[in-house]
Amino acid sequence: MTSTFPTCERTSLPTRHRAKLVLQKGADHTVESVLLRKL
């Protein structure tokens, strides 16, 4: 993990349940999965 992971975890993960689109990225910054919630 990079040094920015703690910041990402603290700011992004608590709001994930409100997101309409969630991208999960790999270590090389490529998109590994996409979650689109029904609108």
SULZITA-V880002 format. One record per helix or strand of 3 or more residues. SS is the DSSP state (h for helix, s for strand). FROM is the first residue (numbers start at 0). TO is the last residue. Records with the same first field share a line. If there is no record, write none. Layout:
SS=FROM-TO ; FROM-TO
//
This chain:
h=4-10 ; 12-17
s=20-24 ; 30-35
//
